[in-house]
Amino acid sequence: MTELYQPETLAIRAGSVRSQFGEHSEAMFLTSSFVFESAAQAAARFIGEEPGNIYARFTNPTVSMFEDRLAAMEGAEQCVATASGMSAILACVMGLLQAGDHIVASQSLFGSTVNLFNNVIKKFGVDTSFVSASNVAEWQAAVRPNTKLFFLETPSNPLTEISDIAAISAIAKGCGALLAVDNCFCTPILQRPLALGADIVIHSATKYLDGQGRVLGGAVLGNRANMAGVYGFLRTAGPTMSAFNAWVFLKGMETLKIRMDAHSASALALAGWLEAQPSVARVFYPGLASHPQHELAMRQQTSGGGIVAFEVKGGKAAAWRVIDETKMLSITANLGDSRTTICHSASTTHARISPEARAAAGISDGLIRIGVGLEALVDIQNDLARGLNY
Ligand SMILES: *Cc1c(COP(=O)(O)O)cnc(C)c1O
């Protein structure tokens, strides 16, 4: 199916399997276990001689439909669904690495991913070196004989820095490491990392795949050999996606293409409008010609995506005023929702790092991040204009 249909068609049709009842919408199988016809069938299922469901920690038809749909969209051989985006990253590392291995990771990662690498994985003997998301030479320089995994997000949060997936993949291949890309901000509608050379794709389905802020979920995708390790960890350790959440994602994905197109179109228009505001010092958005990596972004992505960051003149006080003067926008660090979200990165998502480290990362006190939603653009602009024109 992958080769024959467009992404928006795959988002609606791929992976769907009908039960004996002929339902049109995918069925939700809320059952913890499955029964067998005989002792011999149970035995054949357990040792993998006969395909089929066993127990919902590692097999469920609704979860399988979600996995097959996302795999088709990313062009992956296999997808392993997980309980959250963070458990997808944990399953990736636990399934593929062992004590003594080394990770090279972008320093512009989701905060909990940095914590996972620094404070959890490290305890089990896997060290991580952090390098610039956009400086390819730093990736090469950080390689050690025991480097097994490269890990990045592009565009990065909140400054929308772009990593060159093809160039970094070439370095990973040169040293025998796997490249994992967290594709949460783009989804396969805007960017397909495997086609650009990545080995593994990670998702927080919690964001755009659901798109309406309802449930948590994640996924790891790649070839069958790599996914065998990830699936083995999931089967044993159990950070499993629930059937209910898989069903919510299946419904959410049906509108993914039109939502991503609308998020991107509004974000581009909002970014342009922000650039024209006298109280705005700088706008970060990959779809803008002023973005330092605009050309690379447009080679990797079909559009700029829904995340816009901007710096207001006047530091923290001015940034907080813009946020507090809004009446409609949701003040939250979440993103990928039909509702537009706004947050002050320095005092929320990046509050636990030192002011010096924040400055080095380019996250100033005047920086605001917006997850552009699906409301009318003019209403989003009016809500921001109050604080910007204060
Ligand atoms: C939210 C997020 C995660 C973590 O996902 P959860 O579903 O909240 O566990 C990982 N990576 C990125 C880029 C995210 O935005």
The ligand as an SDF file (V2000), in Angstrom:
LIG
                    3D

 15 15  0  0  0  0  0  0  0  0999 V2000
    6.3750   15.9350   23.9660 C   0  0  0  0  0  0  0  0  0  0  0  0
    7.5990   15.4750   23.3160 C   0  0  0  0  0  0  0  0  0  0  0  0
    8.2090   14.2740   23.6930 C   0  0  0  0  0  0  0  0  0  0  0  0
    7.6830   13.4040   24.8150 C   0  0  0  0  0  0  0  0  0  0  0  0
    6.4290   12.8700   24.5190 O   0  0  0  0  0  0  0  0  0  0  0  0
    5.3670   12.4350   25.6360 P   0  0  0  0  0  0  0  0  0  0  0  0
    4.2850   11.8240   24.8240 O   0  0  0  0  0  0  0  0  0  0  0  0
    4.9710   13.6630   26.3890 O   0  0  0  0  0  0  0  0  0  0  0  0
    6.0480   11.4460   26.5250 O   0  0  0  0  0  0  0  0  0  0  0  0
    9.3420   13.8780   23.0110 C   0  0  0  0  0  0  0  0  0  0  0  0
    9.8730   14.6350   22.0250 N   0  0  0  0  0  0  0  0  0  0  0  0
    9.3150   15.8050   21.6500 C   0  0  0  0  0  0  0  0  0  0  0  0
    9.9450   16.5970   20.5580 C   0  0  0  0  0  0  0  0  0  0  0  0
    8.1730   16.2740   22.2780 C   0  0  0  0  0  0  0  0  0  0  0  0
    7.6380   17.4490   21.9170 O   0  0  0  0  0  0  0  0  0  0  0  0
  1  2  1  0
  2  3  1  0
  2 14  2  0
  3  4  1  0
  3 10  2  0
  4  5  1  0
  5  6  1  0
  6  7  2  0
  6  8  1  0
  6  9  1  0
 10 11  1  0
 11 12  2  0
 12 13  1  0
 12 14  1  0
 14 15  1  0
M  END
$$$$
